[in-house]
Amino acid sequence: MGIVRDSLNRAVQQAFTRPIPKSAGAQMRYLVKQLKGTRAVAEALDISQRTVERYVKDQIRRPRPDLAQRLADAVRQRWQPRVRAQARKRAATSTGVVVDVRARFGFTAASKRRAAYCGGRTSVRCRMRASSVVPGAQDAGASEQQLRNLAGEALGDVYFRDGGRRAHGLEVEFTDVEQIQFDL
């Protein structure tokens, strides 16, 4: 997927109140219930419908490693949608989003047309209250590049512009992301 999208998914998964089902049969039954049929699950996991039925009946207990990973990812993606929504809403309204990033981070001043870059890689950790647009954009289907641009703008607003109190017209450049971690 992408580094920003994966980090956002991990942040939302920390809000889960219950762990995902552990056995392959329980995971398959959950997916069959969510997708409303064995055919849809078979298409989603790229396996036969009969194989899905065997997992549901616990006739097969241990999937191949690649199927086990796809199965766990599919369940994790659909697990506790209301808890996910509440975590995102809480981040948008009160707690904000904490981001810990190591990337190339700089700016271009609009009035002077001069670029300044932090020397090499820079680590930044801050709480962004207005940056809840990043998780919201992920839900809306934004691309990885759009998510990076939104994260860069939100970091620039907190780090350089101080919430709009200074450095108006500053264009933030956020590139070469080595690691990024979000906490809701």
N, CA and C of each residue as an Amber inpcrd file, in Angstrom:
protein
   552
   0.8440000  -1.1800000   0.0000000   0.0000000   0.0000000   0.0000000
   0.8850000   1.2380000   0.0000000   1.0930000   1.8200000   1.1300000
   1.9480000   2.9840000   1.2280000   2.3080000   3.2240000   2.6760000
   3.3670000   3.9480000   2.9100000   3.8650000   4.1330000   4.2690000
   2.8790000   4.9450000   5.1190000   2.2660000   5.9860000   4.5540000
   1.3260000   6.8090000   5.3150000   0.0380000   6.0240000   5.5590000
  -0.4720000   5.3770000   4.5300000  -1.7190000   4.6040000   4.6540000
  -1.5560000   3.4730000   5.6640000  -0.4370000   2.7640000   5.6200000
  -0.1930000   1.6680000   6.5680000  -0.1020000   2.1920000   7.9990000
   0.5480000   3.3300000   8.1730000   0.6740000   3.9070000   9.5060000
  -0.6880000   4.3400000  10.0470000  -1.5260000   4.9070000   9.2010000
  -2.8740000   5.2810000   9.6280000  -3.6850000   4.0500000  10.0150000
  -3.5540000   2.9810000   9.2480000  -4.2640000   1.7430000   9.5820000
  -3.8100000   1.1890000  10.9300000  -2.5090000   1.2230000  11.1950000
  -2.0020000   0.7390000  12.4790000  -2.5200000   1.6010000  13.6280000
  -2.6090000   2.9060000  13.4240000  -3.1070000   3.7990000  14.4700000
  -4.5640000   3.4950000  14.8010000  -5.3650000   3.2440000  13.7950000
  -6.7700000   2.9360000  14.0270000  -6.9120000   1.5730000  14.6970000
  -6.0590000   0.6270000  14.3390000  -6.1360000  -0.7060000  14.9300000
  -5.8120000  -0.6890000  16.4230000  -5.0870000   0.2980000  16.8840000
  -4.7860000   0.4030000  18.3080000  -6.0290000   0.7440000  19.1130000
  -7.0590000   1.2430000  18.4460000  -8.3000000   1.5950000  19.1260000
  -9.2440000   0.4080000  19.2840000  -8.9150000  -0.7340000  18.6750000
  -9.7950000  -1.9010000  18.7680000 -10.0030000  -2.2830000  20.2290000
 -11.2310000  -2.6640000  20.5560000 -11.5390000  -3.0780000  21.9220000
 -11.4560000  -4.5830000  22.0930000 -11.5100000  -5.3220000  20.9870000
 -11.3910000  -6.7800000  21.0280000 -10.4230000  -7.2110000  19.9410000
  -9.6800000  -8.2930000  20.1750000  -8.7800000  -8.7830000  19.1260000
  -9.5720000  -9.4480000  18.0030000  -8.9770000  -9.4940000  16.8180000
  -9.6320000 -10.1660000  15.6970000  -9.6800000 -11.6660000  15.9870000
 -10.6050000 -12.3950000  15.3580000 -10.6600000 -13.8480000  15.5690000
  -9.3250000 -14.5020000  15.2220000  -8.9550000 -15.5220000  15.9780000
  -7.6430000 -16.1400000  15.7990000  -7.6480000 -17.2880000  14.7970000
  -8.6390000 -18.1550000  14.8520000  -8.6260000 -19.3260000  13.9680000
  -9.0770000 -18.9440000  12.5630000  -8.6220000 -19.7350000  11.6030000
  -8.9900000 -19.4890000  10.2020000 -10.4890000 -19.6650000  10.0010000
 -11.0860000 -20.6470000  10.6820000 -12.5230000 -20.8730000  10.5580000
 -13.3260000 -19.6910000  11.0760000 -12.9360000 -19.1620000  12.2210000
 -13.6360000 -18.0070000  12.7930000 -13.4630000 -16.7790000  11.9000000
 -12.2810000 -16.6010000  11.3400000 -12.0560000 -15.4790000  10.4370000
 -12.9090000 -15.6140000   9.1800000 -12.9910000 -16.8300000   8.6310000
 -13.8170000 -17.0530000   7.4380000 -15.2920000 -16.8060000   7.7390000
 -15.7650000 -17.2950000   8.8870000 -17.1740000 -17.0750000   9.2460000
 -17.4660000 -15.5850000   9.3790000 -16.5330000 -14.8520000   9.9580000
 -16.7150000 -13.4030000  10.0750000 -16.8010000 -12.7560000   8.6950000
 -15.9080000 -13.1280000   7.8000000 -15.9230000 -12.5550000   6.4510000
 -17.1970000 -12.9340000   5.6920000 -17.6510000 -14.1820000   5.8430000
 -18.8830000 -14.6070000   5.1720000 -20.0540000 -13.7620000   5.6680000
 -20.0840000 -13.4900000   6.9520000 -21.1540000 -12.6610000   7.5170000
 -21.0450000 -11.2170000   7.0010000 -19.8440000 -10.6770000   6.9590000
 -19.6500000  -9.2960000   6.5160000 -19.9240000  -9.1090000   5.0310000
 -19.4540000 -10.0520000   4.2260000 -19.5890000  -9.9270000   2.7680000
 -20.8440000 -10.6000000   2.2390000 -21.6110000 -11.1990000   3.1400000
 -22.9130000 -11.7850000   2.8150000 -22.8470000 -12.9160000   1.7930000
 -21.9160000 -13.8350000   2.0120000 -21.8730000 -15.0140000   1.1700000
 -20.4760000 -15.5470000   0.9330000 -20.4220000 -16.8430000   0.6310000
 -19.1330000 -17.4890000   0.4190000 -18.5180000 -17.1110000  -0.9200000
 -19.3570000 -16.8170000  -1.9030000 -18.8270000 -16.4450000  -3.2180000
 -18.0440000 -15.1280000  -3.1400000 -18.5820000 -14.1460000  -2.4280000
 -17.9020000 -12.8530000  -2.2940000 -16.5700000 -13.0020000  -1.5500000
 -16.5580000 -13.8540000  -0.5300000 -15.3160000 -14.0960000   0.2130000
 -14.2920000 -14.7760000  -0.6790000 -14.7480000 -15.7540000  -1.4570000
 -13.8490000 -16.4630000  -2.3670000 -13.2210000 -15.5050000  -3.3730000
 -14.0140000 -14.5890000  -3.9000000 -13.4750000 -13.6080000  -4.8480000
 -12.5050000 -12.6520000  -4.1620000 -12.8420000 -12.2330000  -2.9530000
 -11.9830000 -11.2920000  -2.2340000 -10.6270000 -11.9100000  -1.8850000
 -10.6260000 -13.2090000  -1.5690000  -9.3810000 -13.8770000  -1.1650000
  -8.7140000 -14.6320000  -2.3020000  -9.3590000 -14.6520000  -3.4600000
  -8.8250000 -15.3360000  -4.6460000  -8.6350000 -16.8360000  -4.3950000
  -9.6690000 -17.4600000  -3.8450000  -9.7070000 -18.9000000  -3.6420000
 -11.0600000 -19.4040000  -4.1190000 -11.2610000 -20.7140000  -4.1110000
 -12.5300000 -21.2660000  -4.5820000 -13.6060000 -21.1480000  -3.5000000
 -14.8300000 -21.1310000  -3.9410000 -15.9570000 -21.0470000  -3.0240000
 -16.0170000 -22.2920000  -2.1350000 -15.6820000 -23.4330000  -2.6870000
 -15.6900000 -24.6790000  -1.9110000 -14.6460000 -24.6330000  -0.7980000
 -13.5130000 -24.0140000  -1.0510000 -12.4800000 -23.8790000  -0.0140000
 -12.9920000 -23.0120000   1.1310000 -13.6930000 -21.9460000   0.8010000
 -14.2800000 -21.0920000   1.8400000 -15.2560000 -21.9030000   2.6830000
 -16.0900000 -22.7030000   2.0310000 -17.0690000 -23.5210000   2.7580000
 -16.3840000 -24.5050000   3.6900000 -15.2650000 -25.0670000   3.2640000
 -14.5250000 -26.0040000   4.1140000 -13.9460000 -25.3100000   5.3430000
 -13.4450000 -24.0990000   5.1680000 -12.9460000 -23.3470000   6.3230000
 -14.0830000 -23.0140000   7.2820000 -15.2410000 -22.6270000   6.7410000
 -16.3900000 -22.2770000   7.5780000 -16.8150000 -23.4690000   8.4270000
 -16.7680000 -24.6850000   7.8650000 -17.1570000 -25.9030000   8.5860000
 -16.0170000 -26.4940000   9.4010000 -14.8930000 -25.8270000   9.4430000
 -13.6870000 -26.2790000  10.1470000 -13.1640000 -27.6080000   9.6190000
 -13.3820000 -27.8760000   8.3480000 -12.8010000 -29.0640000   7.7240000
 -11.3400000 -28.8160000   7.3720000 -10.9880000 -27.5700000   7.1160000
  -9.6000000 -27.1670000   6.9260000  -9.2810000 -26.2100000   8.0720000
  -8.1710000 -26.4410000   8.7380000  -7.8570000 -25.6320000   9.9210000
  -6.6620000 -24.7040000   9.7310000  -5.6990000 -25.0930000   8.9200000
  -4.4860000 -24.2820000   8.7630000  -4.3070000 -23.8580000   7.3130000
  -4.4710000 -22.5790000   7.0480000  -4.2720000 -22.0990000   5.6720000
  -2.7840000 -21.9650000   5.3370000  -2.5150000 -21.9150000   4.0300000
  -1.1540000 -21.6300000   3.5750000  -0.7370000 -20.2580000   4.1140000
   0.5500000 -20.0150000   4.2730000   0.9810000 -18.7270000   4.8400000
   0.4800000 -17.5070000   4.0590000   0.4960000 -17.5720000   2.7200000
   0.0310000 -16.4120000   1.9490000  -1.4670000 -16.2040000   2.1190000
  -2.2390000 -17.2940000   2.1710000  -3.6830000 -17.1740000   2.3890000
  -3.9780000 -16.7070000   3.8100000  -3.2110000 -17.1870000   4.7750000
  -3.4030000 -16.7580000   6.1640000  -3.2030000 -15.2500000   6.2960000
  -2.2050000 -14.7150000   5.5990000  -1.9510000 -13.2780000   5.6470000
  -3.0850000 -12.4960000   4.9830000  -3.5250000 -12.9420000   3.7950000
  -4.6360000 -12.2700000   3.1090000  -5.9160000 -12.3240000   3.9340000
  -6.1610000 -13.4590000   4.5790000  -7.3420000 -13.6360000   5.4060000
  -7.3130000 -12.6920000   6.6050000  -6.1890000 -12.6590000   7.3070000
  -6.0550000 -11.7730000   8.4690000  -6.1790000 -10.3060000   8.0600000
  -5.5900000  -9.9340000   6.9310000  -5.6840000  -8.5560000   6.4490000
  -7.1210000  -8.1800000   6.1000000  -7.8430000  -9.0980000   5.4640000
  -9.2380000  -8.8320000   5.0930000 -10.1130000  -8.6700000   6.3330000
  -9.8740000  -9.4920000   7.3490000 -10.6550000  -9.3740000   8.5870000
 -10.2980000  -8.0750000   9.2990000  -8.9970000  -7.7820000   9.4070000
  -8.5400000  -6.5730000  10.0960000  -9.0920000  -5.3100000   9.4320000
  -9.2080000  -5.3350000   8.1150000  -9.7170000  -4.1860000   7.3660000
 -11.1800000  -3.9040000   7.6890000 -11.9530000  -4.9400000   8.0200000
 -13.3850000  -4.7810000   8.2730000 -13.7500000  -4.8510000   9.7480000
 -12.7920000  -5.0710000  10.6270000 -13.0540000  -5.3130000  12.0330000
 -13.4540000  -4.0450000  12.7600000 -14.4920000  -4.0920000  13.5470000
 -15.0050000  -3.0280000  14.4070000 -15.0960000  -1.6680000  13.7070000
 -15.9550000  -1.5450000  12.7140000 -16.0600000  -0.2710000  11.9970000
 -16.5460000   0.8910000  12.8700000 -17.4080000   0.6070000  13.8360000
 -17.8870000   1.6930000  14.7120000 -16.7880000   2.1900000  15.6370000
 -15.9430000   1.2800000  16.1180000 -14.8240000   1.6830000  16.9730000
 -13.8520000   2.5440000  16.1780000 -13.6050000   2.1730000  14.9120000
 -12.7440000   2.9770000  14.0340000 -13.3140000   4.3830000  13.8610000
 -14.6130000   4.4400000  13.5780000 -15.2630000   5.7420000  13.3540000
 -15.1940000   6.6030000  14.6130000 -15.4080000   6.0050000  15.7740000
 -15.3490000   6.7650000  17.0200000 -13.9350000   7.2870000  17.2850000
 -12.9260000   6.4750000  17.0000000 -11.5390000   6.9030000  17.2120000
 -11.2010000   8.0760000  16.2950000 -11.6280000   7.9880000  15.0370000
 -11.3690000   9.0890000  14.1020000 -12.1200000  10.3490000  14.5130000
 -13.3580000  10.1950000  14.9620000 -14.1520000  11.3520000  15.3940000
 -13.5220000  12.0050000  16.6190000 -13.0700000  11.1720000  17.5660000
 -12.4190000  11.6960000  18.7730000 -11.1490000  12.4570000  18.4010000
 -10.3830000  11.9370000  17.4390000  -9.1650000  12.6190000  16.9950000
  -9.5090000  13.9380000  16.3110000 -10.6160000  13.9660000  15.5840000
 -11.0000000  15.1810000  14.8690000 -11.5280000  16.2560000  15.8030000
 -12.2010000  15.8670000  16.8690000 -12.8610000  16.8660000  17.7030000
 -12.0920000  17.2680000  18.9480000 -11.3770000  16.3320000  19.5820000
 -10.7770000  16.7060000  20.8590000  -9.2990000  16.3730000  20.9880000
  -8.9120000  15.1440000  20.7490000  -7.5440000  14.7520000  21.0880000
  -6.5170000  15.0880000  20.0280000  -6.9180000  15.1630000  18.7810000
  -5.9690000  15.4290000  17.7090000  -5.2180000  14.1730000  17.3070000
  -4.2710000  14.3380000  16.4240000  -3.4640000  13.2360000  15.9130000
  -2.0180000  13.5240000  16.2780000  -1.3650000  12.5470000  16.8820000
   0.0540000  12.6870000  17.1830000   0.8100000  12.0070000  16.0540000
   1.7740000  12.7220000  15.4990000   2.5640000  12.1420000  14.4130000
   4.0290000  12.1800000  14.8000000   4.6850000  11.0810000  14.5480000
   6.1170000  10.9580000  14.7870000   6.7120000  10.5880000  13.4310000
   7.5510000  11.4590000  12.8790000   8.0020000  11.2680000  11.4990000
   9.4980000  11.5080000  11.3860000  10.0960000  10.7790000  10.4790000
  11.4950000  11.0140000  10.0990000  11.4970000  11.1240000   8.5910000
  11.7790000  12.3370000   8.1010000  11.6990000  12.6010000   6.6610000
  12.4970000  13.8550000   6.3370000  12.5960000  14.1500000   5.0410000
  13.1810000  15.4100000   4.6060000  12.0570000  16.4370000   4.6650000
  12.3050000  17.5150000   5.3690000  11.2560000  18.4690000   5.6760000
  11.8180000  19.8710000   5.4650000  11.1650000  20.6670000   4.6530000
  11.6350000  22.0240000   4.4090000  10.5120000  22.9120000   3.9590000
  10.8610000  24.1440000   3.5570000   9.8240000  25.0780000   3.1420000
  10.3820000  26.0310000   2.0990000   9.4570000  26.6460000   1.3740000
   9.7860000  27.7010000   0.4260000   8.9730000  28.9160000   0.8230000
   9.6470000  30.0140000   1.0970000   8.9460000  31.2310000   1.4770000
   8.3910000  31.8800000   0.2220000   7.1040000  32.1720000   0.2120000
   6.4440000  32.7170000  -0.9660000   6.9420000  34.1210000  -1.2850000
   7.2090000  34.9310000  -0.2690000   7.6140000  36.3140000  -0.5190000
   9.0500000  36.4270000  -1.0220000   9.9250000  35.5620000  -0.5860000
  11.3310000  35.6700000  -0.9580000  11.7560000  34.6370000  -1.9840000
  10.8880000  33.6610000  -2.2570000  11.2010000  32.5880000  -3.2040000
  12.5500000  31.9480000  -2.8890000  12.7270000  31.6790000  -1.6280000
  13.9650000  31.0890000  -1.1720000  13.6300000  29.7870000  -0.4440000
  14.3720000  28.7740000  -0.7060000  14.1060000  27.4820000  -0.0730000
  15.0480000  27.2710000   1.0980000  14.5340000  26.6970000   2.1260000
  15.3430000  26.3210000   3.2830000  14.9950000  24.8880000   3.6300000
  15.9970000  24.0880000   3.8470000  15.7710000  22.6840000   4.1670000
  16.4230000  22.3730000   5.4960000  15.7580000  21.5380000   6.2360000
  16.3810000  21.0360000   7.4480000  17.5390000  20.1560000   6.9990000
  18.6370000  20.2070000   7.6770000  19.8210000  19.4630000   7.2620000
  19.5820000  17.9630000   7.2140000  19.5470000  17.4110000   6.0390000
  19.3420000  15.9660000   5.8860000  17.9730000  15.5420000   6.3700000
  17.9280000  14.4630000   7.0900000  16.6740000  13.9370000   7.6330000
  16.3680000  14.6270000   8.9530000  15.0990000  14.8500000   9.2160000
  14.6830000  15.5090000  10.4340000  13.6220000  14.6690000  11.1120000
  13.6890000  14.5770000  12.4150000  12.6530000  13.9010000  13.1780000
  11.7660000  14.9520000  13.8220000  10.4710000  14.7720000  13.6850000
   9.5030000  15.7010000  14.2540000   8.4670000  14.8770000  14.9950000
   8.1000000  15.2970000  16.1820000   6.9940000  14.6690000  16.9050000
   6.1260000  15.7920000  17.4400000   4.8630000  15.7890000  17.0350000
   3.9740000  16.8410000  17.5120000   2.5320000  16.3650000  17.4670000
   1.6870000  17.0560000  18.2020000   0.2560000  16.7860000  18.2000000
  -0.4050000  17.7820000  17.2580000  -1.1270000  17.2420000  16.2870000
  -1.7920000  18.0860000  15.3050000  -3.2870000  17.9990000  15.5290000
  -3.8840000  19.0610000  15.9920000  -5.3240000  19.0420000  16.2420000
  -6.1170000  19.2240000  14.9610000  -5.6390000  20.0260000  14.0560000
  -6.3810000  20.3000000  12.8280000  -6.0990000  19.2820000  11.7340000
  -5.2360000  18.3440000  11.9830000  -4.8190000  17.4380000  10.9150000
  -5.6550000  16.1760000  10.8450000  -6.8180000  16.1840000  11.4350000
  -7.6680000  15.0090000  11.3430000  -8.1570000  14.8170000   9.9210000
  -7.8270000  15.7330000   9.0220000  -8.1760000  15.5530000   7.6150000
  -7.4210000  14.3850000   7.0110000  -6.2760000  14.0160000   7.5680000
  -5.4980000  12.9060000   7.0100000  -6.2650000  11.5910000   7.1530000
  -6.7500000  11.1960000   8.3670000  -7.5600000   9.9860000   8.4440000
  -8.8540000  10.1000000   7.6480000  -9.4530000  11.2790000   7.6100000
 -10.6700000  11.4690000   6.8300000 -10.4270000  11.3130000   5.3410000
  -9.2880000  11.7910000   4.8770000  -8.9510000  11.6520000   3.4570000
  -8.6920000  10.1990000   3.1010000  -8.1520000   9.4460000   4.0430000
  -7.9320000   8.0210000   3.7960000  -9.2710000   7.3200000   3.5850000
 -10.2570000   7.6610000   4.3960000 -11.5930000   7.0750000   4.2340000
 -12.2110000   7.4600000   2.9040000 -11.9070000   8.6630000   2.4380000
 -12.4780000   9.1520000   1.1770000 -11.7730000   8.5640000  -0.0360000
 -10.7020000   7.8060000   0.1750000 -10.0210000   7.1370000  -0.9310000
  -8.8780000   7.9310000  -1.5420000  -8.2300000   8.7570000  -0.7520000
  -7.1060000   9.5420000  -1.2610000  -5.9220000   8.6360000  -1.5790000
  -5.1360000   9.0470000  -2.5610000  -3.9520000   8.2750000  -2.9320000
  -2.8480000   8.4860000  -1.8950000  -1.8090000   7.6790000  -1.9840000
  -0.6820000   7.7870000  -1.0600000  -0.0180000   9.1630000  -1.1680000
   0.1400000   9.6740000  -2.3820000   0.7550000  10.9880000  -2.5670000
  -0.1130000  12.0920000  -1.9650000  -1.4140000  11.9880000  -2.1220000
  -2.3110000  12.9830000  -1.5250000  -2.2320000  12.9340000  -0.0030000
  -2.1520000  11.7270000   0.5640000  -2.0180000  11.5990000   2.0160000
  -0.7040000  12.2060000   2.4960000   0.3780000  12.0000000   1.7320000
   1.6710000  12.6030000   2.1020000   1.5850000  14.1240000   2.0420000
   0.9440000  14.6570000   1.0070000   0.8120000  16.1070000   0.8860000
   0.0000000  16.6830000   2.0390000  -1.1010000  16.0110000   2.4000000
  -1.9160000  16.4770000   3.5300000  -1.1430000  16.4270000   4.8370000
  -0.3930000  15.3390000   5.0480000   0.4120000  15.2260000   6.2660000
   1.4820000  16.3170000   6.2980000   2.1090000  16.5890000   5.1590000
   3.1170000  17.6500000   5.0980000   2.5360000  19.0170000   5.3930000
   1.3630000  19.3000000   4.8300000   0.7060000  20.5880000   5.1060000
   0.3260000  20.7150000   6.5790000  -0.1900000  19.6250000   7.1580000
  -0.5680000  19.6640000   8.5710000   0.6640000  19.8450000   9.4530000
   1.7570000  19.1520000   9.1360000   2.9890000  19.3380000   9.8980000
   3.5310000  20.7560000   9.7370000   3.4610000  21.2760000   8.5210000
   3.9080000  22.6450000   8.2860000   3.0960000  23.6500000   9.0680000
   1.7990000  23.3900000   9.1900000   0.9310000  24.2910000   9.9460000
   1.3230000  24.3020000  11.4210000   1.6650000  23.1490000  11.9620000
   2.0430000  23.0710000  13.3680000   3.4970000  23.4980000  13.5820000
   4.3900000  23.0110000  12.7250000   5.8260000  23.1740000  12.9420000
   6.3370000  24.5580000  12.5340000   5.9120000  25.0540000  11.3590000
   6.4140000  26.3330000  10.8490000   5.4380000  27.4860000  11.0790000
   4.1710000  27.2680000  10.7980000   3.1960000  28.3620000  10.8140000
   2.5640000  28.5990000  12.1700000   2.7600000  27.6880000  13.1020000
   2.2350000  27.8050000  14.4660000   0.7320000  28.0590000  14.4600000
   0.0150000  27.2380000  13.7260000  -1.4440000  27.3280000  13.6930000
  -1.9590000  28.5760000  13.0080000  -1.1950000  29.1690000  12.0890000
  -1.6250000  30.3590000  11.3690000  -1.1980000  31.6650000  12.0000000
  -0.4140000  31.6240000  13.0710000   0.0080000  32.8540000  13.7420000
   1.2530000  33.4780000  13.1330000   1.9760000  32.7270000  12.2960000
   3.1820000  33.2930000  11.6880000   3.4750000  32.5800000  10.3730000
   4.4140000  33.1050000   9.6240000   4.9130000  32.5070000   8.3770000
   3.7970000  32.2340000   7.3700000   2.9920000  33.2410000   7.0960000
   1.9200000  33.1040000   6.1070000   2.5270000  32.9330000   4.7140000
   1.9090000  32.1360000   3.8860000   2.3680000  31.9420000   2.5260000
   3.5420000  30.9910000   2.3940000   3.8080000  30.2360000   3.4140000
   4.9120000  29.2970000   3.4070000   4.4760000  27.9990000   2.7390000
   5.2350000  27.5470000   1.7660000   4.9430000  26.2840000   1.0890000
   5.8530000  25.2060000   1.6740000   5.2410000  24.1700000   2.2350000
   5.9890000  23.1240000   2.9220000   6.3330000  22.0060000   1.9560000
   7.5550000  21.5070000   2.0580000   8.0000000  20.3700000   1.2580000
   8.2920000  19.2190000   2.2110000   7.6420000  18.0960000   1.9700000
   7.7100000  16.9310000   2.8440000   8.0160000  15.7320000   1.9610000
   9.2950000  15.3170000   1.9080000   9.7110000  14.2730000   0.9760000
  10.5690000  13.2320000   1.6840000  10.8930000  12.1690000   0.9750000
  11.7880000  11.1080000   1.4550000  11.3980000  10.6160000   2.8520000
  10.1640000  10.2010000   3.0070000   9.6750000   9.7360000   4.3010000
  10.3100000   8.3840000   4.6200000  11.0990000   8.3430000   5.6930000
  11.6990000   7.0850000   6.1410000  10.7350000   6.3290000   7.0340000
  10.1420000   7.0310000   7.9760000   9.1670000   6.4160000   8.8720000
   8.1600000   7.4650000   9.2870000   6.9390000   7.0110000   9.4980000
   5.8910000   7.8960000  10.0040000   4.9670000   7.0550000  10.8550000
   4.5920000   7.5900000  11.9970000   3.7110000   6.8600000  12.9110000
   2.6640000   7.8230000  13.4240000   1.4080000   7.4280000  13.2790000
   0.2900000   8.2160000  13.7680000  -0.2690000   7.5670000  15.0110000
  -0.7060000   8.3730000  15.9630000  -1.4400000   7.9020000  17.1340000
  -2.6930000   8.7400000  17.2510000  -3.8260000   8.0700000  17.3250000
  -5.1010000   8.7950000  17.4590000  -5.4240000   9.0140000  18.9050000
